[in-house]
Amino acid sequence: QEKLVESGGGSVQAGGSLRLSCVVSENTFRRYAMGWFRQAPGKEREFVATISASGTPTHYSNPVKGRFTISRDNDKNTVYLQMNNLKPEDSAVYYCAAGEFPLVAKELYNYWGQGTQVTVSS
């Protein structure tokens, strides 16, 4: 059973930046595609970004494209989400997930972290 632990969330003003990290417990990390999802209060959990096991390709949702960057360090069992030019609508709990393929559908990810809160004020 994989364990995923996110960190790096917090409160920032609009236009600011945050970098989220997600550490995966097992050395099987490099086999997994990794995804970031987010969930705002009263909304469905939505796809943000994904990265393949090798690091390419990556894929982003339209609202974050050009502002967020997903990356991974397989030696550190860690996936990152660099978030720049944050907007109030980016406020949500952010979750990392591990799966077989870098896909958009959250149902296809096998393992999930507990989430980290991101709050962006205007």
All heavy atoms as an XYZ file, in Angstrom:
947
protein
N       0.841     -1.189      0.000
C       0.000      0.000      0.000
C       0.878      1.243      0.000
O       1.681      1.451      0.905
C      -0.906      0.012      1.240
C      -1.845      1.185      1.324
C      -2.983      1.068      0.327
O      -3.317     -0.021     -0.115
N      -3.566      2.188     -0.025
N       0.724      2.042     -1.033
C       1.516      3.250     -1.124
C       0.966      4.311     -0.177
O      -0.242      4.413      0.036
C       1.482      3.794     -2.552
C       1.878      2.790     -3.614
C       3.338      2.427     -3.558
O       4.095      3.061     -2.814
O       3.743      1.489     -4.254
N       1.859      5.134      0.344
C       1.440      6.268      1.155
C       1.932      7.542      0.499
O       3.120      7.645      0.163
C       1.988      6.165      2.576
C       1.536      7.293      3.482
C       2.063      7.097      4.897
C       1.622      8.237      5.798
N       2.137      8.085      7.183
N       1.036      8.495      0.310
C       1.368      9.758     -0.324
C       1.139     10.880      0.680
O       0.077     10.942      1.306
C       0.486      9.997     -1.549
C       0.758      9.199     -2.827
C       0.485      7.713     -2.626
C      -0.087      9.729     -3.967
N       2.111     11.745      0.826
C       2.004     12.847      1.779
C       2.314     14.158      1.085
O       3.433     14.369      0.616
C       2.952     12.646      2.972
C       2.824     13.811      3.949
C       2.670     11.322      3.675
N       1.301     15.023      1.037
C       1.467     16.346      0.426
C       1.927     17.365      1.468
O       1.635     17.230      2.654
C       0.149     16.858     -0.179
C      -0.480     15.981     -1.232
C      -1.574     15.095     -0.678
O      -1.522     14.811      0.543
O      -2.463     14.693     -1.441
N       2.612     18.377      0.974
C       2.993     19.516      1.807
C       3.156     20.736      0.919
O       3.158     20.621     -0.306
C       4.290     19.223      2.572
O       5.358     19.014      1.677
N       3.288     21.898      1.567
C       3.563     23.117      0.818
C       2.377     24.037      0.647
O       2.527     25.135      0.093
N       1.209     23.609      1.091
C       0.048     24.483      0.977
C       0.160     25.666      1.925
O       1.050     25.726      2.774
N      -0.741     26.615      1.771
C      -0.738     27.786      2.637
C      -1.639     28.866      2.093
O      -2.451     28.625      1.193
N      -1.474     30.050      2.655
C      -2.280     31.206      2.241
C      -1.375     32.230      1.567
O      -0.325     32.583      2.113
C      -2.947     31.840      3.460
O      -3.847     30.940      4.064
N      -1.793     32.689      0.393
C      -1.041     33.689     -0.354
C      -2.009     34.693     -0.953
O      -3.209     34.421     -1.073
C      -0.189     33.076     -1.486
C       0.890     32.171     -0.932
C      -1.066     32.343     -2.479
N      -1.472     35.825     -1.349
C      -2.288     36.807     -2.064
C      -2.280     36.491     -3.554
O      -1.368     35.825     -4.060
C      -1.743     38.208     -1.809
C      -1.967     38.676     -0.371
C      -1.695     40.157     -0.204
O      -0.835     40.708     -0.895
N      -2.409     40.788      0.714
N      -3.288     36.987     -4.217
C      -3.373     36.810     -5.661
C      -2.086     37.308     -6.317
O      -1.549     38.354     -5.945
C      -4.581     37.549     -6.217
N      -1.616     36.532     -7.292
C      -0.364     36.849     -7.967
C       0.846     36.172     -7.359
O       1.925     36.185     -7.963
N       0.664     35.587     -6.183
C       1.768     34.917     -5.505
C       2.005     33.513     -6.023
O       1.339     33.049     -6.962
N       2.964     32.844     -5.384
C       3.372     31.503     -5.811
C       3.447     30.566     -4.621
O       3.706     30.994     -3.482
C       4.748     31.545     -6.488
O       4.730     32.339     -7.646
N       3.232     29.298     -4.896
C       3.446     28.223     -3.936
C       3.988     27.021     -4.680
O       3.714     26.843     -5.876
C       2.130     27.820     -3.249
C       1.540     28.733     -2.183
C       0.161     28.233     -1.773
C       2.451     28.822     -0.970
N       4.753     26.194     -3.972
C       5.185     24.925     -4.545
C       4.718     23.798     -3.634
O       5.115     23.729     -2.466
C       6.699     24.853     -4.718
C       7.105     23.599     -5.504
C       8.573     23.542     -5.824
N       9.377     23.017     -4.740
C      10.542     22.406     -4.901
N      11.024     22.244     -6.118
N      11.225     21.976     -3.870
N       3.897     22.939     -4.186
C       3.432     21.768     -3.458
C       4.372     20.599     -3.719
O       4.923     20.463     -4.817
C       2.022     21.387     -3.897
C       0.958     22.485     -3.813
C      -0.408     21.909     -4.212
C       0.903     23.107     -2.442
N       4.534     19.766     -2.701
C       5.334     18.555     -2.822
C       4.487     17.367     -2.391
O       3.607     17.499     -1.540
C       6.577     18.627     -1.929
O       7.402     19.706     -2.291
N       4.786     16.228     -2.964
C       4.108     14.997     -2.582
C       5.149     13.885     -2.561
O       5.733     13.564     -3.601
C       2.994     14.678     -3.571
S       2.212     13.064     -3.333
N       5.382     13.345     -1.389
C       6.350     12.267     -1.223
C       5.607     10.938     -1.178
O       4.611     10.795     -0.458
C       7.169     12.460      0.064
C       8.165     11.324      0.230
C       7.895     13.795      0.041
N       6.112      9.984     -1.930
C       5.517      8.654     -1.979
C       6.399      7.701     -1.195
O       7.631      7.713     -1.342
C       5.353      8.166     -3.434
C       4.710      6.778     -3.469
C       4.512      9.160     -4.218
N       5.799      6.854     -0.388
C       6.542      6.092      0.610
C       7.426      5.003      0.043
O       8.468      4.685      0.586
C       5.568      5.468      1.609
O       4.688      4.571      0.937
N       7.023      4.394     -1.032
C       7.727      3.209     -1.505
C       8.660      3.530     -2.665
O       8.485      4.510     -3.366
C       6.717      2.140     -1.953
C       5.788      1.669     -0.866
C       6.509      0.924      0.240
O       7.522      0.271     -0.061
O       6.061      0.985      1.398
N       9.635      2.661     -2.868
C      10.572      2.860     -3.966
C       9.989      2.487     -5.323
O      10.701      2.528     -6.320
C      11.852      2.069     -3.715
C      12.670      2.689     -2.606
O      12.653      3.904     -2.420
N      13.379      1.868     -1.870
N       8.711      2.109     -5.338
C       8.046      1.852     -6.610
C       7.572      3.139     -7.264
O       6.950      3.117     -8.314
C       6.822      0.936     -6.396
O       5.996      1.501     -5.362
C       7.267     -0.448     -5.989
N       7.869      4.291     -6.637
C       7.415      5.595     -7.143
C       7.686      5.759     -8.635
O       6.833      6.251     -9.384
C       8.111      6.707     -6.358
C       7.873      8.087     -6.898
C       6.664      8.730     -6.699
C       8.868      8.758     -7.605
C       6.438     10.014     -7.185
C       8.659     10.034     -8.098
C       7.445     10.666     -7.875
N       8.873      5.356     -9.073
C       9.255      5.639    -10.451
C       8.417      4.863    -11.463
O       8.498      5.115    -12.663
C      10.737      5.389    -10.666
C      11.213      3.989    -10.436
C      12.730      3.895    -10.574
N      13.429      4.647     -9.542
C      14.338      5.588     -9.814
N      14.630      5.891    -11.053
N      14.950      6.217     -8.828
N       7.627      3.906    -11.021
C       6.743      3.165    -11.929
C       5.452      3.918    -12.210
O       4.766      3.632    -13.184
C       6.330      1.841    -11.307
C       7.416      0.869    -11.029
C       6.809     -0.406    -10.466
N       7.786     -1.289     -9.874
C       7.466     -2.381     -9.214
N       6.196     -2.720     -9.050
N       8.401     -3.147     -8.698
N       5.107      4.865    -11.316
C       3.787      5.476    -11.365
C       3.754      6.777    -12.150
O       4.664      7.602    -12.043
C       3.293      5.782     -9.954
C       2.975      4.579     -9.120
C       3.690      4.319     -7.962
C       1.963      3.709     -9.479
C       3.397      3.217     -7.174
C       1.674      2.597     -8.700
C       2.396      2.363     -7.556
O       2.112      1.275     -6.786
N       2.666      6.944    -12.873
C       2.297      8.289    -13.295
C       1.711      8.992    -12.073
O       1.127      8.351    -11.186
C       1.264      8.231    -14.411
N       1.890     10.297    -12.013
C       1.421     11.063    -10.863
C       0.496     12.183    -11.329
O       0.708     12.780    -12.394
C       2.588     11.666    -10.095
C       3.552     10.644     -9.529
S       2.797      9.569     -8.283
C       2.331     10.759     -7.014
N      -0.482     12.467    -10.529
C      -1.419     13.536    -10.858
C      -1.661     14.446     -9.675
O      -1.462     14.060     -8.521
N      -2.049     15.672     -9.974
C      -2.525     16.612     -8.971
C      -3.982     16.929     -9.287
O      -4.330     17.188    -10.457
C      -1.706     17.900     -8.966
C      -0.362     17.778     -8.339
C       0.834     17.595     -8.977
C      -0.069     17.843     -6.941
N       1.845     17.541     -8.059
C       1.327     17.690     -6.800
C      -0.842     18.022     -5.794
C       1.968     17.699     -5.553
C      -0.205     18.041     -4.559
C       1.169     17.877     -4.445
N      -4.781     16.921     -8.253
C      -6.193     17.260     -8.357
C      -6.510     18.284     -7.282
O      -5.740     18.462     -6.347
C      -7.063     16.017     -8.169
C      -6.930     15.015     -9.271
C      -5.834     14.174     -9.355
C      -7.907     14.901    -10.246
C      -5.696     13.254    -10.385
C      -7.785     13.991    -11.277
C      -6.681     13.169    -11.342
N      -7.657     18.938     -7.409
C      -8.053     19.882     -6.367
C      -9.563     19.836     -6.171
O     -10.306     19.478     -7.075
C      -7.615     21.300     -6.718
C      -8.283     21.911     -7.949
C      -7.634     23.256     -8.274
N      -8.285     23.907     -9.416
C      -7.836     25.021     -9.983
N      -6.729     25.623     -9.512
N      -8.495     25.557    -10.997
N      -9.962     20.208     -4.979
C     -11.379     20.213     -4.652
C     -11.707     21.432     -3.801
O     -11.184     21.576     -2.691
C     -11.777     18.936     -3.913
C     -13.267     18.782     -3.718
C     -13.645     17.380     -3.274
O     -12.805     16.597     -2.817
N     -14.903     17.031     -3.445
N     -12.564     22.282     -4.338
C     -13.048     23.448     -3.612
C     -14.341     23.069     -2.890
O     -15.025     22.114     -3.286
C     -13.283     24.600     -4.574
N     -14.709     23.790     -1.847
C     -15.921     23.475     -1.102
C     -17.150     23.440     -2.002
O     -17.385     24.351     -2.803
C     -16.023     24.614     -0.090
C     -14.629     25.060      0.112
C     -13.966     24.905     -1.228
N     -17.926     22.372     -1.905
C     -19.147     22.236     -2.674
C     -18.953     21.861     -4.127
O     -19.926     21.834     -4.895
N     -17.709     21.569     -4.507
C     -17.429     21.238     -5.909
C     -16.837     19.841     -6.007
O     -16.318     19.296     -5.041
C     -16.486     22.253     -6.529
C     -17.097     23.649     -6.661
C     -16.204     24.552     -7.481
C     -16.848     25.906     -7.714
N     -15.980     26.789     -8.545
N     -16.884     19.304     -7.219
C     -16.273     18.020     -7.490
C     -14.747     18.151     -7.490
O     -14.194     19.219     -7.795
C     -16.708     17.507     -8.868
C     -18.190     17.153     -8.972
C     -18.484     15.834     -8.296
O     -17.619     14.930     -8.339
O     -19.577     15.709     -7.707
N     -14.076     17.048     -7.174
C     -12.627     17.035     -7.293
C     -12.275     17.092     -8.773
O     -12.808     16.309     -9.584
C     -12.056     15.771     -6.669
C     -10.546     15.776     -6.527
C     -10.059     14.604     -5.695
N     -10.597     14.640     -4.337
C     -10.191     13.823     -3.369
N      -9.256     12.910     -3.608
N     -10.736     13.907     -2.169
N     -11.380     18.010     -9.130
C     -11.071     18.207    -10.545
C      -9.591     18.015    -10.834
O      -8.725     18.262     -9.988
C     -11.507     19.610    -10.998
C     -10.750     20.746    -10.353
C     -11.135     22.114    -10.931
O     -12.096     22.196    -11.714
O     -10.455     23.088    -10.587
N      -9.342     17.623    -12.062
C      -7.978     17.396    -12.533
C      -7.235     18.715    -12.644
O      -7.787     19.725    -13.084
C      -8.040     16.713    -13.904
C      -6.744     16.701    -14.651
C      -5.747     15.810    -14.295
C      -6.525     17.586    -15.700
C      -4.541     15.810    -14.978
C      -5.338     17.578    -16.384
C      -4.341     16.686    -16.029
N      -5.947     18.696    -12.268
C      -5.084     19.866    -12.411
C      -3.930     19.582    -13.369
O      -3.729     20.305    -14.343
C      -4.527     20.306    -11.040
C      -3.522     21.445    -11.201
C      -5.659     20.720    -10.111
N      -3.176     18.521    -13.089
C      -1.998     18.236    -13.903
C      -1.597     16.786    -13.701
O      -1.907     16.185    -12.670
C      -0.839     19.161    -13.528
N      -0.886     16.258    -14.694
C      -0.379     14.902    -14.579
C       0.967     14.787    -15.280
O       1.292     15.570    -16.173
C      -1.386     13.882    -15.151
O      -0.931     12.557    -14.859
C      -1.566     14.039    -16.645
N       1.746     13.808    -14.842
C       3.067     13.581    -15.394
C       3.288     12.085    -15.479
O       2.900     11.332    -14.581
C       4.141     14.283    -14.532
C       5.518     14.208    -15.166
C       4.160     13.716    -13.115
C       6.545     15.139    -14.498
N       3.918     11.646    -16.550
C       4.166     10.221    -16.725
C       5.275      9.748    -15.780
O       5.963     10.547    -15.150
C       4.552      9.934    -18.165
O       5.862     10.416    -18.417
N       5.467      8.445    -15.738
C       6.484      7.876    -14.859
C       7.887      8.365    -15.221
O       8.736      8.550    -14.341
C       6.422      6.352    -14.922
N       8.120      8.590    -16.496
C       9.445      9.014    -16.952
C       9.654     10.519    -16.838
O      10.777     11.002    -16.914
C       9.657      8.607    -18.404
O       8.784      9.334    -19.251
N       8.568     11.275    -16.675
C       8.657     12.736    -16.605
C       8.074     13.453    -17.802
O       7.801     14.649    -17.741
N       7.946     12.768    -18.883
C       7.250     13.303    -20.056
C       6.381     12.192    -20.621
O       6.787     11.031    -20.625
C       8.231     13.787    -21.139
O       9.124     12.714    -21.473
C       9.019     14.996    -20.663
N       5.207     12.511    -21.097
C       4.641     13.852    -21.223
C       3.998     14.354    -19.934
O       3.854     13.601    -18.970
C       3.562     13.655    -22.292
C       3.078     12.248    -22.044
C       4.305     11.475    -21.634
N       3.625     15.619    -19.968
C       2.805     16.227    -18.928
C       1.537     16.774    -19.576
O       1.468     16.970    -20.788
C       3.545     17.382    -18.232
O       3.911     18.364    -19.207
C       4.812     16.894    -17.540
N       0.539     17.009    -18.729
C      -0.731     17.514    -19.242
C      -1.375     18.359    -18.161
O      -1.295     18.020    -16.980
C      -1.650     16.353    -19.632
C      -2.966     16.791    -20.173
N      -3.095     17.554    -21.308
C      -4.231     16.589    -19.709
C      -4.374     17.797    -21.533
N      -5.087     17.227    -20.578
N      -2.001     19.464    -18.580
C      -2.588     20.402    -17.633
C      -4.041     20.703    -17.991
O      -4.420     20.679    -19.166
C      -1.798     21.716    -17.642
C      -0.354     21.567    -17.252
C       0.622     21.300    -18.214
C       0.041     21.680    -15.919
C       1.952     21.153    -17.853
C       1.367     21.537    -15.551
C       2.315     21.268    -16.531
O       3.635     21.126    -16.173
N      -4.802     21.046    -16.972
C      -6.152     21.540    -17.243
C      -6.053     22.955    -17.792
O      -5.065     23.678    -17.539
C      -6.988     21.530    -15.962
O      -6.483     22.468    -15.021
N      -7.048     23.371    -18.524
C      -7.008     24.701    -19.143
C      -6.893     25.840    -18.126
O      -6.153     26.804    -18.363
C      -8.233     24.908    -20.022
C      -8.146     24.128    -21.326
O      -7.047     23.810    -21.787
N      -9.286     23.787    -21.893
N      -7.578     25.767    -16.975
C      -7.474     26.905    -16.035
C      -6.071     27.141    -15.471
O      -5.787     28.258    -15.009
C      -8.440     26.514    -14.914
C      -9.399     25.576    -15.542
C      -8.582     24.798    -16.532
N      -5.208     26.131    -15.485
C      -3.888     26.303    -14.875
C      -2.766     26.313    -15.898
O      -1.607     26.604    -15.538
C      -3.613     25.207    -13.820
C      -4.756     25.112    -12.827
C      -3.335     23.864    -14.460
N      -3.067     26.012    -17.127
C      -2.038     25.929    -18.163
C      -1.312     27.259    -18.285
O      -1.932     28.325    -18.347
C      -2.690     25.537    -19.493
C      -1.744     25.029    -20.544
C      -2.511     24.521    -21.764
C      -3.359     23.318    -21.427
N      -4.059     22.776    -22.623
N       0.003     27.180    -18.287
C       0.808     28.397    -18.388
C       1.155     29.018    -17.047
O       2.018     29.891    -16.968
N       0.496     28.581    -15.982
C       0.761     29.106    -14.635
C       1.343     28.042    -13.710
O       2.142     28.366    -12.821
C      -0.535     29.666    -14.019
C      -1.147     30.799    -14.808
C      -2.325     31.423    -14.053
N      -3.413     30.472    -13.831
C      -3.877     30.142    -12.631
N      -3.358     30.690    -11.528
N      -4.894     29.283    -12.520
N       0.933     26.805    -13.874
C       1.372     25.702    -13.018
C       2.333     24.807    -13.795
O       2.185     24.632    -15.016
C       0.178     24.862    -12.572
C      -0.764     25.529    -11.590
C      -0.710     26.883    -11.328
C      -1.720     24.770    -10.939
C      -1.580     27.491    -10.444
C      -2.605     25.347    -10.041
C      -2.537     26.710     -9.807
N       3.276     24.218    -13.060
C       4.216     23.272    -13.656
C       4.334     22.050    -12.764
O       4.639     22.183    -11.568
C       5.598     23.897    -13.845
O       5.494     25.069    -14.658
C       6.541     22.914    -14.524
N       4.110     20.887    -13.340
C       4.291     19.631    -12.611
C       5.657     19.057    -12.961
O       6.101     19.135    -14.115
C       3.152     18.632    -12.931
C       3.231     17.409    -12.014
C       3.146     18.239    -14.402
C       2.015     16.490    -12.116
N       6.332     18.518    -11.977
C       7.634     17.898    -12.207
C       7.816     16.784    -11.177
O       7.040     16.674    -10.226
C       8.765     18.922    -12.101
O       8.818     19.485    -10.799
N       8.849     15.991    -11.370
C       9.095     14.894    -10.450
C      10.580     14.638    -10.307
O      11.361     14.910    -11.234
C       8.368     13.627    -10.904
C       8.851     13.039    -12.209
C       7.903     11.929    -12.667
N       7.933     10.796    -11.751
C       6.946      9.905    -11.651
N       5.857     10.022    -12.396
N       7.044      8.877    -10.811
N      10.951     14.113     -9.140
C      12.325     13.691     -8.873
C      12.243     12.236     -8.435
O      11.874     11.947     -7.284
C      12.950     14.581     -7.789
C      14.413     14.273     -7.555
O      14.849     13.133     -7.839
O      15.124     15.158     -7.072
N      12.567     11.346     -9.322
C      12.415      9.923     -9.010
C      13.417      9.444     -7.954
O      13.182      8.440     -7.288
C      12.534      9.092    -10.280
C      11.278      9.174    -11.131
O      10.239      9.670    -10.697
N      11.370      8.696    -12.356
N      14.507     10.150     -7.800
C      15.470      9.773     -6.752
C      14.963     10.131     -5.358
O      15.400      9.541     -4.368
C      16.808     10.444     -6.996
C      17.497      9.904     -8.228
O      17.258      8.733     -8.579
O      18.288     10.647     -8.842
N      14.054     11.096     -5.298
C      13.497     11.538     -4.021
C      12.064     11.065     -3.815
O      11.424     11.446     -2.829
C      13.555     13.069     -3.922
C      14.961     13.625     -3.903
C      14.949     15.138     -3.732
C      16.362     15.684     -3.673
N      16.381     17.160     -3.544
N      11.565     10.263     -4.734
C      10.176      9.772     -4.636
C       9.185     10.920     -4.463
O       8.202     10.812     -3.703
C      10.023      8.799     -3.456
C      10.725      7.479     -3.671
O      11.347      7.253     -4.703
N      10.645      6.607     -2.690
N       9.419     12.007     -5.172
C       8.637     13.221     -4.949
C       8.126     13.800     -6.265
O       8.867     13.851     -7.249
C       9.478     14.282     -4.216
O       9.944     13.746     -2.969
C       8.656     15.539     -3.928
N       6.892     14.250     -6.240
C       6.319     15.009     -7.345
C       5.987     16.407     -6.832
O       5.615     16.579     -5.674
C       5.066     14.317     -7.934
C       3.948     14.195     -6.899
C       4.573     15.027     -9.176
N       6.169     17.392     -7.699
C       5.984     18.793     -7.321
C       4.905     19.446     -8.192
O       4.658     19.031     -9.316
C       7.283     19.581     -7.506
C       8.460     19.014     -6.759
C       9.377     18.180     -7.400
C       8.660     19.301     -5.411
C      10.454     17.650     -6.720
C       9.735     18.783     -4.718
C      10.636     17.952     -5.382
O      11.707     17.433     -4.701
N       4.324     20.483     -7.643
C       3.434     21.336     -8.424
C       3.807     22.779     -8.107
O       3.528     23.277     -7.018
C       1.960     21.097     -8.096
C       0.983     21.863     -8.991
C       1.036     21.327    -10.419
C      -0.445     21.781     -8.441
N       4.492     23.415     -9.040
C       4.835     24.823     -8.908
C       3.662     25.645     -9.407
O       3.239     25.503    -10.563
C       6.093     25.148     -9.720
C       6.484     26.605     -9.693
C       6.932     27.071     -8.322
O       7.693     26.384     -7.656
N       6.460     28.246     -7.894
N       3.155     26.506     -8.550
C       1.967     27.294     -8.889
C       2.328     28.774     -8.847
O       2.686     29.305     -7.784
C       0.848     26.996     -7.885
C       0.505     25.525     -7.785
S      -0.931     25.183     -6.744
C      -0.320     25.729     -5.168
N       2.270     29.411     -9.988
C       2.593     30.829    -10.109
C       1.354     31.626    -10.492
O       0.374     31.074    -10.990
C       3.679     31.034    -11.164
C       4.980     30.372    -10.821
O       5.330     30.219     -9.640
N       5.711     29.958    -11.836
N       1.419     32.928    -10.253
C       0.311     33.824    -10.592
C      -1.014     33.264    -10.079
O      -1.989     33.163    -10.841
C       0.261     34.049    -12.111
C      -0.698     35.148    -12.502
O      -1.021     36.018    -11.699
N      -1.163     35.100    -13.741
N      -1.030     32.922     -8.817
C      -2.224     32.311     -8.240
C      -3.402     33.266     -8.227
O      -3.240     34.486     -8.068
C      -1.914     31.821     -6.823
C      -1.123     30.509     -6.779
C      -0.431     30.334     -5.443
C      -2.039     29.337     -7.079
N      -4.578     32.695     -8.386
C      -5.827     33.443     -8.412
C      -6.741     32.945     -7.298
O      -6.626     31.786     -6.879
C      -6.515     33.252     -9.766
C      -5.657     33.640    -10.960
C      -6.370     33.325    -12.264
C      -5.502     33.701    -13.458
N      -6.185     33.405    -14.742
N      -7.670     33.758     -6.854
C      -8.599     33.298     -5.802
C      -9.325     32.007     -6.190
O      -9.593     31.164     -5.313
C      -9.565     34.473     -5.659
C      -8.737     35.663     -6.004
C      -7.830     35.193     -7.116
N      -9.610     31.830     -7.457
C     -10.311     30.613     -7.892
C      -9.447     29.365     -7.834
O      -9.939     28.260     -8.054
C     -10.898     30.788     -9.300
C      -9.914     31.269    -10.334
C      -9.959     32.778    -10.533
O     -10.070     33.527     -9.533
O      -9.854     33.215    -11.710
N      -8.165     29.526     -7.541
C      -7.286     28.378     -7.331
C      -7.400     27.833     -5.906
O      -6.840     26.777     -5.597
C      -5.827     28.749     -7.585
C      -5.553     29.104     -9.037
O      -6.093     28.423     -9.926
O      -4.802     30.066     -9.272
N      -8.111     28.526     -5.036
C      -8.253     28.082     -3.658
C      -8.981     26.741     -3.611
O     -10.058     26.579     -4.182
C      -9.042     29.118     -2.849
O      -8.350     30.343     -2.777
N      -8.380     25.773     -2.926
C      -8.938     24.421     -2.853
C      -8.014     23.571     -1.992
O      -6.906     23.994     -1.636
C      -9.053     23.809     -4.246
N      -8.470     22.376     -1.713
C      -7.585     21.343     -1.169
C      -6.961     20.630     -2.362
O      -7.677     20.193     -3.269
C      -8.330     20.349     -0.273
C      -7.389     19.262      0.226
C      -8.966     21.083      0.908
N      -5.647     20.551     -2.359
C      -4.911     19.925     -3.455
C      -4.465     18.532     -3.035
O      -3.897     18.351     -1.955
C      -3.711     20.773     -3.842
C      -4.105     21.968     -4.684
C      -4.791     23.036     -4.114
C      -3.805     22.024     -6.045
C      -5.180     24.121     -4.877
C      -4.188     23.114     -6.815
C      -4.882     24.158     -6.226
O      -5.258     25.223     -6.994
N      -4.720     17.576     -3.925
C      -4.397     16.175     -3.663
C      -3.425     15.660     -4.727
O      -3.580     15.967     -5.907
C      -5.651     15.308     -3.733
C      -6.705     15.640     -2.722
C      -7.682     16.591     -3.000
C      -6.744     14.991     -1.493
C      -8.671     16.891     -2.076
C      -7.720     15.290     -0.553
C      -8.678     16.246     -0.864
O      -9.649     16.544      0.058
N      -2.461     14.859     -4.317
C      -1.675     14.128     -5.292
C      -2.197     12.698     -5.354
O      -2.793     12.198     -4.397
C      -0.193     14.169     -4.978
S       0.306     13.279     -3.504
N      -1.945     12.068     -6.502
C      -2.438     10.719     -6.729
C      -1.454      9.965     -7.607
O      -0.758     10.575     -8.438
C      -3.812     10.768     -7.398
N      -1.416      8.657     -7.429
C      -0.530      7.793     -8.203
C      -1.368      6.797     -8.981
O      -2.338      6.232     -8.449
C       0.427      7.059     -7.272
N      -0.968      6.575    -10.228
C      -1.697      5.637    -11.062
C      -0.811      5.042    -12.128
O       0.376      5.353    -12.223
N      -1.414      4.207    -12.946
C      -0.635      3.492    -13.947
C      -0.298      4.385    -15.143
O       0.773      4.265    -15.739
C      -1.409      2.260    -14.414
C      -0.606      1.337    -15.315
C      -1.350      0.055    -15.620
O      -2.485     -0.111    -15.131
O      -0.791     -0.764    -16.365
N      -1.226      5.288    -15.480
C      -1.046      6.125    -16.664
C      -1.341      7.586    -16.326
O      -2.139      7.863    -15.433
C      -1.967      5.668    -17.790
C      -1.746      4.252    -18.234
C      -2.666      3.256    -17.929
C      -0.605      3.906    -18.950
C      -2.464      1.955    -18.321
C      -0.390      2.600    -19.342
C      -1.322      1.626    -19.028
N      -0.722      8.519    -17.045
C      -0.965      9.947    -16.788
C      -2.281     10.409    -17.411
O      -2.325     10.971    -18.499
C       0.241     10.619    -17.451
C       0.619      9.696    -18.570
C       0.325      8.301    -18.075
N      -3.361     10.175    -16.680
C      -4.685     10.428    -17.227
C      -5.414     11.512    -16.450
O      -5.043     11.865    -15.339
C      -5.494      9.129    -17.202
C      -4.901      7.987    -18.020
C      -5.654      6.701    -17.764
C      -4.884      8.342    -19.494
N      -6.478     11.997    -17.054
C      -7.278     13.064    -16.459
C      -8.282     12.526    -15.438
O      -8.547     13.156    -14.426
C      -8.011     13.849    -17.566
C      -8.996     14.838    -16.975
C      -7.019     14.550    -18.472
N      -8.813     11.374    -15.692
C      -9.907     10.838    -14.862
C      -9.407     10.403    -13.494
O      -8.556      9.516    -13.377
C     -10.555      9.665    -15.574
N      -9.968     10.983    -12.466
C      -9.526     10.677    -11.100
C      -9.820      9.232    -10.722
O      -9.119      8.647     -9.886
C     -10.193     11.620    -10.100
C     -11.713     11.594    -10.077
C     -12.228     12.632     -9.114
C     -13.755     12.637     -9.033
N     -14.337     13.110    -10.318
N     -10.811      8.640    -11.361
C     -11.186      7.263    -11.034
C     -10.081      6.264    -11.403
O     -10.093      5.119    -10.934
C     -12.461      6.874    -11.769
C     -13.703      7.634    -11.341
C     -13.802      9.007    -11.961
O     -12.983      9.324    -12.871
O     -14.677      9.790    -11.546
N      -9.164      6.681    -12.251
C      -8.123      5.775    -12.740
C      -6.839      5.843    -11.920
O      -5.854      5.188    -12.265
C      -7.844      6.071    -14.209
C      -9.059      5.850    -15.126
C      -8.725      6.239    -16.557
C      -9.536      4.413    -15.063
N      -6.868      6.635    -10.848
C      -5.713      6.711     -9.956
C      -5.956      5.790     -8.749
O      -7.054      5.743     -8.197
C      -5.466      8.149     -9.516
C      -4.880      8.982    -10.619
C      -5.690      9.517    -11.619
C      -3.510      9.211    -10.696
C      -5.144     10.263    -12.650
C      -2.966      9.962    -11.712
C      -3.789     10.486    -12.694
O      -3.246     11.217    -13.726
N      -4.917      5.095     -8.342
C      -5.062      4.051     -7.338
C      -4.818      4.523     -5.910
O      -5.395      4.004     -4.964
C      -4.084      2.904     -7.642
C      -4.264      2.368     -9.041
O      -3.440      2.586     -9.918
N      -5.357      1.675     -9.272
N      -3.915      5.488     -5.773
C      -3.499      5.917     -4.440
C      -3.600      7.430     -4.339
O      -3.282      8.146     -5.287
C      -2.067      5.474     -4.149
C      -1.860      3.993     -4.312
C      -1.210      3.487     -5.435
C      -2.319      3.101     -3.351
C      -1.033      2.128     -5.585
C      -2.143      1.735     -3.496
C      -1.506      1.253     -4.614
O      -1.327     -0.089     -4.774
N      -3.977      7.888     -3.144
C      -4.219      9.315     -2.928
C      -3.585      9.782     -1.619
O      -3.507      9.024     -0.649
C      -5.719      9.592     -2.849
C      -6.424      9.414     -4.159
C      -6.863      8.254     -4.695
C      -6.723     10.441     -5.102
N      -7.424      8.487     -5.924
C      -7.359      9.831     -6.207
C      -6.519     11.821     -5.134
C      -7.805     10.553     -7.317
C      -6.972     12.531     -6.232
C      -7.594     11.904     -7.308
N      -3.161     11.033     -1.628
C      -2.725     11.660     -0.392
C      -3.897     12.252      0.358
O      -5.043     12.182     -0.084
N      -3.583     12.854      1.494
C      -4.632     13.386      2.363
C      -5.026     14.820      2.011
O      -6.035     15.335      2.495
C      -4.173     13.346      3.822
C      -3.297     14.502      4.283
C      -1.910     14.498      3.673
O      -1.465     13.499      3.106
N      -1.201     15.624      3.771
N      -4.230     15.467      1.178
C      -4.556     16.809      0.717
C      -3.858     17.898      1.494
O      -3.492     17.724      2.662
N      -3.653     19.028      0.826
C      -3.080     20.204      1.459
C      -3.867     21.423      0.989
O      -4.194     21.549     -0.181
C      -1.577     20.328      1.132
O      -1.010     21.416      1.873
C      -1.310     20.528     -0.346
N      -4.169     22.314      1.929
C      -5.031     23.454      1.634
C      -4.250     24.589      1.003
O      -3.173     24.976      1.488
C      -5.685     23.959      2.914
C      -6.556     25.193      2.746
C      -7.840     24.904      2.002
O      -8.544     23.938      2.321
N      -8.169     25.741      1.026
N      -4.799     25.138     -0.064
C      -4.268     26.338     -0.704
C      -5.360     27.398     -0.680
O      -6.480     27.151     -1.141
C      -3.831     26.065     -2.153
C      -3.480     27.369     -2.865
C      -2.648     25.110     -2.180
N      -5.033     28.560     -0.123
C      -5.988     29.656     -0.058
C      -5.359     30.889     -0.690
O      -4.267     31.300     -0.286
C      -6.384     29.954      1.397
O      -6.922     28.774      1.993
C      -7.431     31.061      1.435
N      -6.049     31.442     -1.668
C      -5.550     32.622     -2.372
C      -6.524     33.770     -2.132
O      -7.707     33.674     -2.470
C      -5.407     32.356     -3.875
C      -4.769     33.573     -4.557
C      -4.577     31.103     -4.129
N      -6.034     34.840     -1.555
C      -6.886     35.990     -1.262
C      -6.696     37.074     -2.310
O      -5.610     37.226     -2.870
C      -6.571     36.530      0.123
O      -5.208     36.895      0.214
N      -7.752     37.820     -2.537
C      -7.688     38.869     -3.557
C      -7.195     40.187     -2.977
O      -7.085     40.361     -1.783
C      -9.076     39.068     -4.171
O     -10.009     39.374     -3.170
